[in-house]
Amino acid sequence: MPKKKPSDDDALALVLSDLKGEVPVSDLCRKYRVSTATYYKLRDHFIAGEVQGLQNNGKTNQVKALELRIKNLERALGRKPLEVEVLKKRKISSLTNFSSRF
């Protein structure tokens, strides 16, 4: 039986099936047509990813960067109405000063 690299979905199903503990690893490997060495690599990769997710409160670095960008953009957007108001007052003031000259 030729061995193959499983798809991401199959790899996840394989690891989760083993973690449930209902079927021996050898049977799972046979079902998904992977070697036991491949299974253990997949399992270790899966567990390492889960630990990293827990350490980051389930957020990847990309998600954290995007949240920071959103926060900065919201802060900048919040300043815009104030800037518009200041510019309007300056415009009115400059128009008043200009018209009083004539």
Sequence and secondary structure as in RCSB ss.txt:
>XXXX:A:sequence
MPKKKPSDDDALALVLSDLKGEVPVSDLCRKYRVSTATYYKLRDHFIAGEVQGLQNNGKTNQVKALELRIKNLER
ALGRKPLEVEVLKKRKISSLTNFSSRF
>XXXX:A:secstr
       HHHHHHHHHHHHHTSS HHHHHHHHT  HHHHHHHHHHHHHHHHHHHHTTT  HHHHHHHHHHHHHHH
HHHHHHHHHHHHHHHHHHHHHHHHHT 
